[in-house]
Amino acid sequence: MRRCRPREIFFELLDLAGKRVVDVGCGETDLAHRMAERGAVAFGIDTKEDAIARAQAARPGSGATYRVGCAEKMPFDDASLDIVVFTNSLHHVAPELMAAAMDEAWRVLVPGGILMVADPLASGPRYELTRLIDDEAEVRKAAWAAVDGALRRGFTLERELDFIHERPFDSYDDFRRKVCRNDKRTRAFAANEAAMRRNYDALGTPHDGGKVFDQPIRVKLMRKRARAAAA
């Protein structure tokens, strides 16, 4: 299986020049910046105002625009975007809202517009590393079920592929710091400290003094089609 970063896949599969595109659940990543550099009218949306502020400040001259917004209610008009991208973000949407997020992508896309979803599978060393403190098997399964529902309700599958995203950590302490993003994870980490350290040592591949953990990612590229009148 190919090893690469999600953006490499996006840039290979998407024609971005002159297209209006949004990265949904962008966080603090620079994907929207990178898309703007390739000629897109690029937007990033996220529910967290602080993440939006940091993403905008990171590269203010790129031309990307950031807005506070959620996947199930995007701040865009009907049929106003050419491409909607979810990269490692759909499984973070509340499961009961995932289908609404897919319907919202259909709403904001022009006829024939592209929806691309890249989300992790519940497998691989990176998943096994953290499942003791936050097992995402069910939400990842729900995310792909929502995508399958979108294919039944208004999208046609154009391309599907899997690849490996290598997730590096400088040290065990670096891993703990990065994954303990909330009190729930911090408490779970403390309760499973010995097992977490064993997992880190056993599952990772040594790299530059730290460890790299493979995470399988699935990508589905879909095209908006007309819906039946009864849909």
PyRosetta script that sets phi, psi and omega in degrees:
from pyrosetta import init, pose_from_sequence

init()
pose = pose_from_sequence("MRRCRPREIFFELLDLAGKRVVDVGCGETDLAHRMAERGAVAFGIDTKEDAIARAQAARPGSGATYRVGCAEKMPFDDASLDIVVFTNSLHHVAPELMAAAMDEAWRVLVPGGILMVADPLASGPRYELTRLIDDEAEVRKAAWAAVDGALRRGFTLERELDFIHERPFDSYDDFRRKVCRNDKRTRAFAANEAAMRRNYDALGTPHDGGKVFDQPIRVKLMRKRARAAAA")
pose.set_psi(1, 138.6)
pose.set_omega(1, -177.3)
pose.set_phi(2, -64.2)
pose.set_psi(2, 143.8)
pose.set_omega(2, 175.9)
pose.set_phi(3, -108.7)
pose.set_psi(3, 123.4)
pose.set_omega(3, -179.3)
pose.set_phi(4, -168.3)
pose.set_psi(4, 178.2)
pose.set_omega(4, 175.6)
pose.set_phi(5, -96.6)
pose.set_psi(5, 151.3)
pose.set_omega(5, -179.1)
pose.set_phi(6, -53.2)
pose.set_psi(6, -38.3)
pose.set_omega(6, -176.6)
pose.set_phi(7, -63.7)
pose.set_psi(7, -29.7)
pose.set_omega(7, 177.8)
pose.set_phi(8, -63.3)
pose.set_psi(8, -41.0)
pose.set_omega(8, 177.4)
pose.set_phi(9, -64.5)
pose.set_psi(9, -45.2)
pose.set_omega(9, -179.4)
pose.set_phi(10, -57.6)
pose.set_psi(10, -47.3)
pose.set_omega(10, -174.8)
pose.set_phi(11, -69.9)
pose.set_psi(11, -24.9)
pose.set_omega(11, 175.8)
pose.set_phi(12, -76.6)
pose.set_psi(12, -38.6)
pose.set_omega(12, -171.6)
pose.set_phi(13, -93.8)
pose.set_psi(13, -21.2)
pose.set_omega(13, -174.1)
pose.set_phi(14, -105.5)
pose.set_psi(14, 133.7)
pose.set_omega(14, 171.5)
pose.set_phi(15, -88.8)
pose.set_psi(15, 103.3)
pose.set_omega(15, -170.3)
pose.set_phi(16, -95.1)
pose.set_psi(16, -24.9)
pose.set_omega(16, -172.9)
pose.set_phi(17, -57.7)
pose.set_psi(17, 121.4)
pose.set_omega(17, 177.1)
pose.set_phi(18, 77.2)
pose.set_psi(18, 0.9)
pose.set_omega(18, -176.8)
pose.set_phi(19, -92.3)
pose.set_psi(19, 146.7)
pose.set_omega(19, 174.2)
pose.set_phi(20, -91.4)
pose.set_psi(20, 117.6)
pose.set_omega(20, -170.9)
pose.set_phi(21, -136.0)
pose.set_psi(21, 143.7)
pose.set_omega(21, 178.0)
pose.set_phi(22, -126.0)
pose.set_psi(22, 137.6)
pose.set_omega(22, 171.1)
pose.set_phi(23, -96.6)
pose.set_psi(23, 109.8)
pose.set_omega(23, -175.0)
pose.set_phi(24, -88.9)
pose.set_psi(24, 127.2)
pose.set_omega(24, -175.3)
pose.set_phi(25, 72.3)
pose.set_psi(25, 45.5)
pose.set_omega(25, -171.2)
pose.set_phi(26, -68.7)
pose.set_psi(26, -25.1)
pose.set_omega(26, -175.2)
pose.set_phi(27, 57.8)
pose.set_psi(27, -137.6)
pose.set_omega(27, -179.9)
pose.set_phi(28, -102.0)
pose.set_psi(28, 12.9)
pose.set_omega(28, -177.6)
pose.set_phi(29, -72.9)
pose.set_psi(29, 165.6)
pose.set_omega(29, -176.6)
pose.set_phi(30, -106.9)
pose.set_psi(30, 21.4)
pose.set_omega(30, -177.6)
pose.set_phi(31, -60.2)
pose.set_psi(31, -43.3)
pose.set_omega(31, 178.9)
pose.set_phi(32, -61.4)
pose.set_psi(32, -40.7)
pose.set_omega(32, 175.9)
pose.set_phi(33, -57.1)
pose.set_psi(33, -47.8)
pose.set_omega(33, -177.5)
pose.set_phi(34, -63.3)
pose.set_psi(34, -38.0)
pose.set_omega(34, 179.2)
pose.set_phi(35, -67.9)
pose.set_psi(35, -37.9)
pose.set_omega(35, 177.6)
pose.set_phi(36, -63.5)
pose.set_psi(36, -37.6)
pose.set_omega(36, 178.1)
pose.set_phi(37, -63.3)
pose.set_psi(37, -23.7)
pose.set_omega(37, 178.4)
pose.set_phi(38, -95.9)
pose.set_psi(38, 18.1)
pose.set_omega(38, 171.4)
pose.set_phi(39, 95.2)
pose.set_psi(39, 4.2)
pose.set_omega(39, 179.6)
pose.set_phi(40, -82.8)
pose.set_psi(40, 153.1)
pose.set_omega(40, 164.3)
pose.set_phi(41, -87.4)
pose.set_psi(41, 96.4)
pose.set_omega(41, -164.4)
pose.set_phi(42, -105.7)
pose.set_psi(42, 140.9)
pose.set_omega(42, 176.8)
pose.set_phi(43, -127.7)
pose.set_psi(43, 152.6)
pose.set_omega(43, 169.7)
pose.set_phi(44, -129.5)
pose.set_psi(44, 134.5)
pose.set_omega(44, 176.4)
pose.set_phi(45, -126.6)
pose.set_psi(45, 147.6)
pose.set_omega(45, 178.1)
pose.set_phi(46, -156.8)
pose.set_psi(46, 155.4)
pose.set_omega(46, -179.7)
pose.set_phi(47, -77.7)
pose.set_psi(47, -17.0)
pose.set_omega(47, -174.7)
pose.set_phi(48, -97.3)
pose.set_psi(48, 117.7)
pose.set_omega(48, -178.4)
pose.set_phi(49, -63.0)
pose.set_psi(49, -38.5)
pose.set_omega(49, -178.6)
pose.set_phi(50, -66.8)
pose.set_psi(50, -36.4)
pose.set_omega(50, 177.4)
pose.set_phi(51, -66.0)
pose.set_psi(51, -40.6)
pose.set_omega(51, 177.6)
pose.set_phi(52, -61.7)
pose.set_psi(52, -44.0)
pose.set_omega(52, -178.9)
pose.set_phi(53, -62.9)
pose.set_psi(53, -42.0)
pose.set_omega(53, -179.1)
pose.set_phi(54, -70.6)
pose.set_psi(54, -38.1)
pose.set_omega(54, 178.4)
pose.set_phi(55, -63.6)
pose.set_psi(55, -43.1)
pose.set_omega(55, 179.7)
pose.set_phi(56, -64.6)
pose.set_psi(56, -39.9)
pose.set_omega(56, -176.8)
pose.set_phi(57, -73.4)
pose.set_psi(57, -21.7)
pose.set_omega(57, -174.5)
pose.set_phi(58, -62.8)
pose.set_psi(58, -41.6)
pose.set_omega(58, -178.8)
pose.set_phi(59, -145.0)
pose.set_psi(59, 73.9)
pose.set_omega(59, -171.8)
pose.set_phi(60, -64.9)
pose.set_psi(60, -18.6)
pose.set_omega(60, -177.1)
pose.set_phi(61, -93.7)
pose.set_psi(61, 5.5)
pose.set_omega(61, -173.9)
pose.set_phi(62, -75.2)
pose.set_psi(62, -24.4)
pose.set_omega(62, -177.3)
pose.set_phi(63, 98.5)
pose.set_psi(63, -7.7)
pose.set_omega(63, 177.1)
pose.set_phi(64, -73.0)
pose.set_psi(64, 149.1)
pose.set_omega(64, 179.1)
pose.set_phi(65, -118.2)
pose.set_psi(65, 136.5)
pose.set_omega(65, -178.6)
pose.set_phi(66, -118.2)
pose.set_psi(66, 140.0)
pose.set_omega(66, -179.4)
pose.set_phi(67, -138.9)
pose.set_psi(67, 148.2)
pose.set_omega(67, 170.9)
pose.set_phi(68, -75.4)
pose.set_psi(68, 129.7)
pose.set_omega(68, -179.4)
pose.set_phi(69, -176.0)
pose.set_psi(69, 161.0)
pose.set_omega(69, -178.2)
pose.set_phi(70, -117.3)
pose.set_psi(70, 160.2)
pose.set_omega(70, -174.4)
pose.set_phi(71, -63.7)
pose.set_psi(71, -34.5)
pose.set_omega(71, -176.3)
pose.set_phi(72, -87.2)
pose.set_psi(72, -2.9)
pose.set_omega(72, 176.6)
pose.set_phi(73, -152.0)
pose.set_psi(73, 77.8)
pose.set_omega(73, -174.8)
pose.set_phi(74, -76.6)
pose.set_psi(74, 144.2)
pose.set_omega(74, -177.7)
pose.set_phi(75, -82.9)
pose.set_psi(75, 55.4)
pose.set_omega(75, -179.2)
pose.set_phi(76, -139.2)
pose.set_psi(76, 152.0)
pose.set_omega(76, 178.8)
pose.set_phi(77, -72.8)
pose.set_psi(77, 164.1)
pose.set_omega(77, 174.4)
pose.set_phi(78, -57.6)
pose.set_psi(78, 139.5)
pose.set_omega(78, 173.9)
pose.set_phi(79, 49.4)
pose.set_psi(79, 45.7)
pose.set_omega(79, -177.1)
pose.set_phi(80, -112.4)
pose.set_psi(80, -5.2)
pose.set_omega(80, -177.3)
pose.set_phi(81, -123.9)
pose.set_psi(81, 149.8)
pose.set_omega(81, 177.5)
pose.set_phi(82, -92.0)
pose.set_psi(82, -30.9)
pose.set_omega(82, -174.6)
pose.set_phi(83, -142.1)
pose.set_psi(83, 134.8)
pose.set_omega(83, 171.9)
pose.set_phi(84, -120.5)
pose.set_psi(84, 129.2)
pose.set_omega(84, -176.8)
pose.set_phi(85, -121.6)
pose.set_psi(85, 130.3)
pose.set_omega(85, 167.4)
pose.set_phi(86, -114.1)
pose.set_psi(86, 114.1)
pose.set_omega(86, 178.6)
pose.set_phi(87, -119.7)
pose.set_psi(87, 108.5)
pose.set_omega(87, -179.3)
pose.set_phi(88, 57.4)
pose.set_psi(88, 32.4)
pose.set_omega(88, -175.1)
pose.set_phi(89, -127.7)
pose.set_psi(89, -24.6)
pose.set_omega(89, -175.4)
pose.set_phi(90, -62.3)
pose.set_psi(90, -37.7)
pose.set_omega(90, -178.5)
pose.set_phi(91, -72.0)
pose.set_psi(91, -8.3)
pose.set_omega(91, 174.3)
pose.set_phi(92, -89.0)
pose.set_psi(92, -9.9)
pose.set_omega(92, 173.3)
pose.set_phi(93, -74.0)
pose.set_psi(93, 141.2)
pose.set_omega(93, 177.4)
pose.set_phi(94, -54.5)
pose.set_psi(94, 133.4)
pose.set_omega(94, -175.6)
pose.set_phi(95, -52.2)
pose.set_psi(95, -36.9)
pose.set_omega(95, -179.1)
pose.set_phi(96, -72.0)
pose.set_psi(96, -8.9)
pose.set_omega(96, -179.7)
pose.set_phi(97, -110.1)
pose.set_psi(97, -2.8)
pose.set_omega(97, -175.8)
pose.set_phi(98, -63.2)
pose.set_psi(98, -43.2)
pose.set_omega(98, 178.9)
pose.set_phi(99, -63.2)
pose.set_psi(99, -38.4)
pose.set_omega(99, 177.3)
pose.set_phi(100, -63.8)
pose.set_psi(100, -35.7)
pose.set_omega(100, 177.8)
pose.set_phi(101, -64.3)
pose.set_psi(101, -40.2)
pose.set_omega(101, 177.2)
pose.set_phi(102, -66.8)
pose.set_psi(102, -40.7)
pose.set_omega(102, 176.7)
pose.set_phi(103, -64.2)
pose.set_psi(103, -35.7)
pose.set_omega(103, 179.7)
pose.set_phi(104, -68.2)
pose.set_psi(104, -36.9)
pose.set_omega(104, 175.3)
pose.set_phi(105, -61.1)
pose.set_psi(105, -42.5)
pose.set_omega(105, 177.6)
pose.set_phi(106, -60.9)
pose.set_psi(106, -40.8)
pose.set_omega(106, -177.6)
pose.set_phi(107, -62.7)
pose.set_psi(107, -46.4)
pose.set_omega(107, -172.3)
pose.set_phi(108, -81.3)
pose.set_psi(108, -14.5)
pose.set_omega(108, -179.1)
pose.set_phi(109, -82.0)
pose.set_psi(109, 145.7)
pose.set_omega(109, 171.7)
pose.set_phi(110, -69.9)
pose.set_psi(110, 159.6)
pose.set_omega(110, 173.6)
pose.set_phi(111, -55.3)
pose.set_psi(111, 129.9)
pose.set_omega(111, -177.2)
pose.set_phi(112, 83.3)
pose.set_psi(112, 1.4)
pose.set_omega(112, 180.0)
pose.set_phi(113, -67.5)
pose.set_psi(113, 165.0)
pose.set_omega(113, -172.8)
pose.set_phi(114, -108.1)
pose.set_psi(114, 132.3)
pose.set_omega(114, 168.8)
pose.set_phi(115, -111.8)
pose.set_psi(115, 123.4)
pose.set_omega(115, 176.5)
pose.set_phi(116, -119.9)
pose.set_psi(116, 126.2)
pose.set_omega(116, 177.8)
pose.set_phi(117, -118.4)
pose.set_psi(117, 125.8)
pose.set_omega(117, 172.2)
pose.set_phi(118, -122.7)
pose.set_psi(118, 115.7)
pose.set_omega(118, -176.1)
pose.set_phi(119, -140.9)
pose.set_psi(119, 149.5)
pose.set_omega(119, -176.8)
pose.set_phi(120, -73.3)
pose.set_psi(120, 150.8)
pose.set_omega(120, 172.2)
pose.set_phi(121, -89.7)
pose.set_psi(121, 157.4)
pose.set_omega(121, 179.8)
pose.set_phi(122, -85.7)
pose.set_psi(122, 64.1)
pose.set_omega(122, -179.1)
pose.set_phi(123, -161.3)
pose.set_psi(123, 167.5)
pose.set_omega(123, 176.3)
pose.set_phi(124, 94.7)
pose.set_psi(124, 163.4)
pose.set_omega(124, -176.7)
pose.set_phi(125, -58.5)
pose.set_psi(125, -38.7)
pose.set_omega(125, -178.8)
pose.set_phi(126, -65.3)
pose.set_psi(126, -40.2)
pose.set_omega(126, 176.6)
pose.set_phi(127, -65.6)
pose.set_psi(127, -47.2)
pose.set_omega(127, -179.2)
pose.set_phi(128, -62.2)
pose.set_psi(128, -31.4)
pose.set_omega(128, -178.3)
pose.set_phi(129, -60.0)
pose.set_psi(129, -38.3)
pose.set_omega(129, -171.5)
pose.set_phi(130, -113.6)
pose.set_psi(130, 2.6)
pose.set_omega(130, -174.9)
pose.set_phi(131, -64.6)
pose.set_psi(131, -24.2)
pose.set_omega(131, 177.7)
pose.set_phi(132, -66.9)
pose.set_psi(132, -28.9)
pose.set_omega(132, -177.3)
pose.set_phi(133, -104.1)
pose.set_psi(133, -19.6)
pose.set_omega(133, 179.6)
pose.set_phi(134, -163.1)
pose.set_psi(134, 85.2)
pose.set_omega(134, -177.3)
pose.set_phi(135, -79.6)
pose.set_psi(135, 109.7)
pose.set_omega(135, -175.7)
pose.set_phi(136, -95.9)
pose.set_psi(136, 17.5)
pose.set_omega(136, -176.8)
pose.set_phi(137, -56.7)
pose.set_psi(137, -45.5)
pose.set_omega(137, -175.7)
pose.set_phi(138, -70.7)
pose.set_psi(138, -41.3)
pose.set_omega(138, -178.7)
pose.set_phi(139, -71.6)
pose.set_psi(139, -32.8)
pose.set_omega(139, 176.3)
pose.set_phi(140, -68.0)
pose.set_psi(140, -40.1)
pose.set_omega(140, 175.6)
pose.set_phi(141, -62.4)
pose.set_psi(141, -42.3)
pose.set_omega(141, 179.6)
pose.set_phi(142, -63.6)
pose.set_psi(142, -37.4)
pose.set_omega(142, 179.9)
pose.set_phi(143, -61.8)
pose.set_psi(143, -45.9)
pose.set_omega(143, -179.1)
pose.set_phi(144, -71.7)
pose.set_psi(144, -28.4)
pose.set_omega(144, 173.1)
pose.set_phi(145, -65.1)
pose.set_psi(145, -38.1)
pose.set_omega(145, 177.5)
pose.set_phi(146, -64.8)
pose.set_psi(146, -38.5)
pose.set_omega(146, 176.8)
pose.set_phi(147, -64.4)
pose.set_psi(147, -43.2)
pose.set_omega(147, 177.6)
pose.set_phi(148, -60.9)
pose.set_psi(148, -37.7)
pose.set_omega(148, 176.5)
pose.set_phi(149, -64.2)
pose.set_psi(149, -38.3)
pose.set_omega(149, 177.9)
pose.set_phi(150, -62.8)
pose.set_psi(150, -36.0)
pose.set_omega(150, 178.9)
pose.set_phi(151, -67.5)
pose.set_psi(151, -29.0)
pose.set_omega(151, 177.1)
pose.set_phi(152, -79.4)
pose.set_psi(152, -27.3)
pose.set_omega(152, -170.5)
pose.set_phi(153, -101.2)
pose.set_psi(153, -11.3)
pose.set_omega(153, -177.9)
pose.set_phi(154, 171.8)
pose.set_psi(154, 9.3)
pose.set_omega(154, 178.2)
pose.set_phi(155, -129.3)
pose.set_psi(155, 152.9)
pose.set_omega(155, 174.8)
pose.set_phi(156, -115.7)
pose.set_psi(156, 132.3)
pose.set_omega(156, -179.7)
pose.set_phi(157, -73.1)
pose.set_psi(157, 123.4)
pose.set_omega(157, 178.5)
pose.set_phi(158, -100.2)
pose.set_psi(158, -35.3)
pose.set_omega(158, -174.8)
pose.set_phi(159, -158.7)
pose.set_psi(159, 141.2)
pose.set_omega(159, 174.5)
pose.set_phi(160, -138.0)
pose.set_psi(160, 135.9)
pose.set_omega(160, 177.0)
pose.set_phi(161, -155.5)
pose.set_psi(161, 156.4)
pose.set_omega(161, 175.3)
pose.set_phi(162, -115.9)
pose.set_psi(162, 148.1)
pose.set_omega(162, 175.2)
pose.set_phi(163, -149.4)
pose.set_psi(163, 170.4)
pose.set_omega(163, 179.4)
pose.set_phi(164, -104.8)
pose.set_psi(164, 124.8)
pose.set_omega(164, 172.3)
pose.set_phi(165, -102.2)
pose.set_psi(165, 119.1)
pose.set_omega(165, 179.4)
pose.set_phi(166, -82.6)
pose.set_psi(166, 123.0)
pose.set_omega(166, -177.6)
pose.set_phi(167, -108.4)
pose.set_psi(167, 107.7)
pose.set_omega(167, -175.2)
pose.set_phi(168, -92.3)
pose.set_psi(168, 152.3)
pose.set_omega(168, 170.3)
pose.set_phi(169, -136.6)
pose.set_psi(169, 139.8)
pose.set_omega(169, -178.0)
pose.set_phi(170, -70.3)
pose.set_psi(170, -29.6)
pose.set_omega(170, -177.1)
pose.set_phi(171, -165.8)
pose.set_psi(171, 175.1)
pose.set_omega(171, 176.0)
pose.set_phi(172, -62.4)
pose.set_psi(172, -41.3)
pose.set_omega(172, 178.8)
pose.set_phi(173, -64.4)
pose.set_psi(173, -36.5)
pose.set_omega(173, 176.3)
pose.set_phi(174, -64.1)
pose.set_psi(174, -42.5)
pose.set_omega(174, 176.3)
pose.set_phi(175, -60.0)
pose.set_psi(175, -48.3)
pose.set_omega(175, -178.8)
pose.set_phi(176, -61.4)
pose.set_psi(176, -42.8)
pose.set_omega(176, -179.0)
pose.set_phi(177, -63.3)
pose.set_psi(177, -40.3)
pose.set_omega(177, -175.3)
pose.set_phi(178, -76.6)
pose.set_psi(178, -31.0)
pose.set_omega(178, -178.1)
pose.set_phi(179, -88.8)
pose.set_psi(179, -21.0)
pose.set_omega(179, -179.9)
pose.set_phi(180, -85.1)
pose.set_psi(180, 72.2)
pose.set_omega(180, -175.4)
pose.set_phi(181, -89.0)
pose.set_psi(181, -8.2)
pose.set_omega(181, 179.5)
pose.set_phi(182, -150.7)
pose.set_psi(182, 170.9)
pose.set_omega(182, -176.1)
pose.set_phi(183, -63.5)
pose.set_psi(183, -37.3)
pose.set_omega(183, -179.7)
pose.set_phi(184, -60.4)
pose.set_psi(184, -46.7)
pose.set_omega(184, 179.3)
pose.set_phi(185, -66.7)
pose.set_psi(185, -38.9)
pose.set_omega(185, -179.8)
pose.set_phi(186, -61.4)
pose.set_psi(186, -44.3)
pose.set_omega(186, 178.6)
pose.set_phi(187, -65.6)
pose.set_psi(187, -42.4)
pose.set_omega(187, -179.9)
pose.set_phi(188, -65.7)
pose.set_psi(188, -37.9)
pose.set_omega(188, 178.6)
pose.set_phi(189, -62.6)
pose.set_psi(189, -46.3)
pose.set_omega(189, -179.2)
pose.set_phi(190, -61.5)
pose.set_psi(190, -37.3)
pose.set_omega(190, -178.3)
pose.set_phi(191, -72.6)
pose.set_psi(191, -20.5)
pose.set_omega(191, -177.0)
pose.set_phi(192, -122.3)
pose.set_psi(192, 29.1)
pose.set_omega(192, -172.1)
pose.set_phi(193, -54.8)
pose.set_psi(193, -48.0)
pose.set_omega(193, -176.4)
pose.set_phi(194, -63.7)
pose.set_psi(194, -43.5)
pose.set_omega(194, 179.7)
pose.set_phi(195, -67.1)
pose.set_psi(195, -37.6)
pose.set_omega(195, 179.2)
pose.set_phi(196, -63.7)
pose.set_psi(196, -41.3)
pose.set_omega(196, 178.2)
pose.set_phi(197, -66.0)
pose.set_psi(197, -39.5)
pose.set_omega(197, 177.5)
pose.set_phi(198, -62.6)
pose.set_psi(198, -43.3)
pose.set_omega(198, 179.0)
pose.set_phi(199, -61.0)
pose.set_psi(199, -44.1)
pose.set_omega(199, -179.7)
pose.set_phi(200, -59.6)
pose.set_psi(200, -45.5)
pose.set_omega(200, -178.1)
pose.set_phi(201, -68.8)
pose.set_psi(201, -37.2)
pose.set_omega(201, -172.4)
pose.set_phi(202, -85.7)
pose.set_psi(202, -33.8)
pose.set_omega(202, -169.9)
pose.set_phi(203, -93.2)
pose.set_psi(203, -21.4)
pose.set_omega(203, -175.1)
pose.set_phi(204, -86.7)
pose.set_psi(204, 156.2)
pose.set_omega(204, 174.1)
pose.set_phi(205, -102.4)
pose.set_psi(205, 125.8)
pose.set_omega(205, -179.0)
pose.set_phi(206, -57.3)
pose.set_psi(206, 137.6)
pose.set_omega(206, -179.8)
pose.set_phi(207, -160.1)
pose.set_psi(207, 119.1)
pose.set_omega(207, 176.0)
pose.set_phi(208, 50.1)
pose.set_psi(208, 42.9)
pose.set_omega(208, 177.9)
pose.set_phi(209, 83.7)
pose.set_psi(209, -7.8)
pose.set_omega(209, 178.7)
pose.set_phi(210, -120.5)
pose.set_psi(210, -146.9)
pose.set_omega(210, -179.3)
pose.set_phi(211, -137.7)
pose.set_psi(211, 149.1)
pose.set_omega(211, 174.3)
pose.set_phi(212, -118.3)
pose.set_psi(212, 137.5)
pose.set_omega(212, -178.6)
pose.set_phi(213, -123.1)
pose.set_psi(213, 125.3)
pose.set_omega(213, -179.0)
pose.set_phi(214, -75.2)
pose.set_psi(214, 135.1)
pose.set_omega(214, 174.1)
pose.set_phi(215, -127.5)
pose.set_psi(215, 112.6)
pose.set_omega(215, 174.6)
pose.set_phi(216, -66.6)
pose.set_psi(216, 132.8)
pose.set_omega(216, 179.0)
pose.set_phi(217, -121.5)
pose.set_psi(217, 138.2)
pose.set_omega(217, 174.5)
pose.set_phi(218, -107.8)
pose.set_psi(218, 139.3)
pose.set_omega(218, 177.2)
pose.set_phi(219, -120.6)
pose.set_psi(219, 131.7)
pose.set_omega(219, 171.1)
pose.set_phi(220, -125.8)
pose.set_psi(220, 125.7)
pose.set_omega(220, 176.3)
pose.set_phi(221, -106.1)
pose.set_psi(221, 122.7)
pose.set_omega(221, -173.7)
pose.set_phi(222, -127.5)
pose.set_psi(222, 151.0)
pose.set_omega(222, 179.6)
pose.set_phi(223, -116.4)
pose.set_psi(223, 135.7)
pose.set_omega(223, 179.7)
pose.set_phi(224, -69.6)
pose.set_psi(224, 131.1)
pose.set_omega(224, 175.1)
pose.set_phi(225, -120.6)
pose.set_psi(225, 167.8)
pose.set_omega(225, 176.6)
pose.set_phi(226, -67.3)
pose.set_psi(226, 144.6)
pose.set_omega(226, 176.9)
pose.set_phi(227, -94.3)
pose.set_psi(227, 152.0)
pose.set_omega(227, 174.3)
pose.set_phi(228, -65.4)
pose.set_psi(228, 152.0)
pose.set_omega(228, -175.3)
pose.set_phi(229, -58.6)
pose.set_psi(229, -30.0)
pose.set_omega(229, -177.7)
pose.set_phi(230, -83.8)
pose.set_psi(230, -9.1)
pose.set_omega(230, -176.5)
pose.set_phi(231, -71.5)
pose.dump_pdb("model.pdb")
